[in-house]
């Protein structure tokens, strides 16, 4: 039971982290200067990659919970 609670907590925290990261990526201001656009787009991409990784962790936690209910 303790393992299930731990996995559920990790999944919940990963979901919140993904939502916060994607919100952060969506509010990054992209300037009009051509030299800084690429830098900001790369920064947004890195934030999106972190959010996708957090979503992966959350999905694995949900899959674990589903698998436990089946067995």
N, CA and C of each residue as an Amber inpcrd file, in Angstrom:
protein
   213
   0.8250000  -1.1970000   0.0000000   0.0000000   0.0000000   0.0000000
   0.8710000   1.2640000   0.0000000   1.9890000   1.2360000   0.6960000
   2.8590000   2.3990000   0.7560000   3.4790000   2.6900000  -0.6090000
   3.8490000   1.6300000  -1.3430000   4.4020000   1.8090000  -2.6790000
   3.3740000   2.4530000  -3.6030000   2.1220000   1.9960000  -3.5100000
   1.0690000   2.5710000  -4.3550000   0.8720000   4.0560000  -4.0630000
   0.9040000   4.4140000  -2.7900000   0.7510000   5.8250000  -2.4170000
   1.9370000   6.6470000  -2.9210000   3.1310000   6.0870000  -2.8370000
   4.3130000   6.7780000  -3.3350000   4.2640000   6.9970000  -4.8280000
   3.8550000   5.9700000  -5.5660000   3.7620000   6.0920000  -7.0250000
   2.6820000   7.1020000  -7.4010000   1.5590000   7.0770000  -6.6900000
   0.4840000   8.0330000  -6.9710000   0.9380000   9.4610000  -6.6760000
   1.6980000   9.6480000  -5.6020000   2.2040000  10.9740000  -5.2630000
   3.1940000  11.4760000  -6.3140000   4.0840000  10.6010000  -6.7520000
   5.0330000  10.9760000  -7.7990000   4.2890000  11.3400000  -9.0780000
   3.2730000  10.5630000  -9.4290000   2.4780000  10.8540000 -10.6210000
   1.7690000  12.1910000 -10.5260000   1.2300000  12.4920000  -9.3450000
   0.5370000  13.7580000  -9.1520000   1.5140000  14.9260000  -9.2630000
   2.6730000  14.8030000  -8.6220000   3.6710000  15.8680000  -8.6940000
   4.2040000  16.0530000 -10.1160000   4.3840000  14.9550000 -10.8310000
   4.8430000  15.0460000 -12.2190000   3.7970000  15.7240000 -13.0990000
   2.5300000  15.4490000 -12.8490000   1.4620000  16.0990000 -13.6190000
   1.4380000  17.6050000 -13.3730000   1.5670000  17.9960000 -12.1280000
   1.5880000  19.4220000 -11.7950000   2.8250000  20.0890000 -12.4060000
   3.9690000  19.4090000 -12.3280000   5.1950000  19.9580000 -12.9140000
   5.0480000  20.1460000 -14.4160000   4.4570000  19.1580000 -15.0990000
   4.2620000  19.2770000 -16.5480000   3.3590000  20.4580000 -16.8850000
   2.2740000  20.6140000 -16.1320000   1.3660000  21.7350000 -16.3920000
   2.0740000  23.0710000 -16.1860000   2.8530000  23.1790000 -15.1130000
   3.5740000  24.4260000 -14.8400000   4.6300000  24.7020000 -15.9020000
   5.3410000  23.6700000 -16.3280000   6.3680000  23.8560000 -17.3540000
   5.7570000  24.2810000 -18.6830000   4.6450000  23.6450000 -19.0720000
   4.0180000  24.0330000 -20.3360000   3.4430000  25.4420000 -20.2680000
   2.9300000  25.8190000 -19.0960000   2.4630000  27.2040000 -18.9550000
   3.6380000  28.1670000 -19.0760000   4.7580000  27.8400000 -18.4240000
   5.9490000  28.6830000 -18.5000000   6.4260000  28.8240000 -19.9470000
   6.4360000  27.7020000 -20.6710000   6.8640000  27.7470000 -22.0770000
   5.9260000  28.6100000 -22.9190000   4.6610000  28.6280000 -22.5550000
   3.6970000  29.3830000 -23.3640000   3.7680000  30.8880000 -23.1190000
   4.3450000  31.3110000 -22.0090000   4.3970000  32.7470000 -21.7200000
   5.7730000  33.3600000 -21.9870000   6.7100000  32.5690000 -22.5180000
   8.0140000  33.1270000 -22.8830000   7.8080000  34.0930000 -24.0500000
   8.3160000  35.2860000 -23.8790000   8.1710000  36.3150000 -24.9090000
   9.2370000  36.0970000 -25.9800000   8.7840000  36.0230000 -27.2310000
   9.7100000  35.8760000 -28.3580000   9.9060000  37.2630000 -28.9650000
  11.1270000  37.7760000 -28.9050000  11.3770000  39.1400000 -29.3930000
  11.3560000  39.2290000 -30.9230000  11.3370000  40.4550000 -31.4030000
  11.3340000  40.6930000 -32.8460000  12.7300000  40.6330000 -33.4480000
  13.7350000  40.6560000 -32.6160000  15.1190000  40.6420000 -33.0870000
  15.4750000  39.2450000 -33.5940000  15.9220000  39.1530000 -34.8410000
  16.2120000  37.8660000 -35.4740000  17.3200000  37.1000000 -34.7450000
  18.2410000  37.7980000 -34.1060000  19.3680000  37.1480000 -33.4450000
  18.9540000  36.4810000 -32.1260000  17.9340000  36.9900000 -31.5030000
  17.5030000  36.4050000 -30.2250000  16.3020000  35.4720000 -30.3640000
  15.6750000  35.4610000 -31.5250000  14.5290000  34.5680000 -31.7270000
  14.9450000  33.1070000 -31.5880000  16.0400000  32.7470000 -32.2190000
  16.5050000  31.3580000 -32.1910000  16.8120000  30.9340000 -30.7610000
  17.4580000  31.8000000 -30.0050000  17.7970000  31.4790000 -28.6200000
  16.5250000  31.2350000 -27.8010000  15.5430000  32.0930000 -27.9540000
  14.3000000  31.9360000 -27.1940000  13.5180000  30.6980000 -27.6380000
  13.5140000  30.4060000 -28.9280000  12.8370000  29.1980000 -29.4040000
  13.5190000  27.9410000 -28.8770000  14.8420000  27.9660000 -28.7850000
  15.5620000  26.8280000 -28.2010000  15.2450000  26.6910000 -26.7240000
  15.1300000  27.8080000 -26.0370000  14.7540000  27.7760000 -24.6220000
  13.3550000  27.1950000 -24.4420000  12.4130000  27.6160000 -25.2740000
  11.0550000  27.0770000 -25.2190000  11.0650000  25.5770000 -25.4890000
  11.8880000  25.1510000 -26.4340000  11.9890000  23.7230000 -26.7490000
  12.5200000  22.9260000 -25.5650000  13.5040000  23.4680000 -24.8570000
  14.0310000  22.7720000 -23.6760000  12.9750000  22.6660000 -22.5810000
  12.2050000  23.7290000 -22.3800000  11.1410000  23.6980000 -21.3770000
  10.0830000  22.6650000 -21.7800000   9.7290000  22.6360000 -23.0630000
   8.7590000  21.6570000 -23.5450000   9.2670000  20.2350000 -23.3750000
  10.5610000  20.0200000 -23.5760000  11.1320000  18.6810000 -23.3870000
  11.0300000  18.2530000 -21.9300000  11.2910000  19.1630000 -21.0060000
  11.1350000  18.8410000 -19.5860000   9.6830000  18.5210000 -19.2450000
   8.7610000  19.2810000 -19.8240000   7.3410000  19.0290000 -19.5810000
   6.9270000  17.6710000 -20.1460000   7.4310000  17.3270000 -21.3080000
   7.1130000  16.0180000 -21.8900000   7.6780000  14.8920000 -21.0330000
   8.8730000  15.0770000 -20.4760000   9.4510000  14.0580000 -19.5930000
   8.6100000  13.9080000 -18.3220000   8.1510000  15.0180000 -17.7620000
   7.2920000  14.9550000 -16.5840000   5.9800000  14.2390000 -16.9070000
   5.4490000  14.4630000 -18.0960000   4.2310000  13.7710000 -18.5140000
   4.4790000  12.2790000 -18.6750000   5.6490000  11.9140000 -19.1820000
   6.0150000  10.5030000 -19.2850000   6.0160000   9.8440000 -17.9040000
   6.6180000  10.5050000 -16.9300000   6.6500000   9.9660000 -15.5700000
   5.2270000   9.8090000 -15.0320000   4.3940000  10.8140000 -15.2370000
   3.0050000  10.7400000 -14.7720000   2.2570000   9.5970000 -15.4470000
   2.4640000   9.4270000 -16.7490000   1.7880000   8.3470000 -17.4760000
   2.2520000   6.9760000 -16.9850000   3.5320000   6.8360000 -16.6910000
   4.0300000   5.5650000 -16.1620000   3.4350000   5.2660000 -14.7890000
   3.2610000   6.2900000 -13.9800000   2.6390000   6.0940000 -12.6680000
   1.1800000   5.6670000 -12.8050000   0.4670000   6.2730000 -13.7350000
  -0.9240000   5.8830000 -13.9770000  -0.9900000   4.4530000 -14.5110000
  -0.0730000   4.1040000 -15.4040000  -0.0380000   2.7380000 -15.9420000
   0.2390000   1.7350000 -14.8280000   1.1260000   2.0850000 -13.9020000
   1.4010000   1.2110000 -12.7640000   0.1360000   1.0020000 -11.9270000
  -0.5790000   2.0960000 -11.6450000  -1.8240000   1.9860000 -10.8770000
  -2.8520000   1.1290000 -11.5850000  -2.9690000   1.2920000 -12.8910000
  -3.8980000   0.4760000 -13.6740000  -3.4990000  -0.9920000 -13.6370000
  -2.2090000  -1.2650000 -13.7940000  -1.7070000  -2.6230000 -13.7670000
  -1.9690000  -3.2800000 -12.4050000  -1.8130000  -2.5060000 -11.3200000
  -2.0500000  -3.0360000  -9.9700000  -3.5250000  -3.3900000  -9.7850000
  -4.4170000  -2.6070000 -10.3740000  -5.8520000  -2.8980000 -10.2400000
  -6.2400000  -4.1510000 -11.0090000  -5.5420000  -4.4300000 -12.1000000
  -5.8590000  -5.6250000 -12.8740000  -5.4750000  -6.9020000 -12.1390000
  -4.3650000  -6.8280000 -11.4050000  -3.8410000  -8.0290000 -10.7590000
  -4.3870000  -8.2150000  -9.4160000
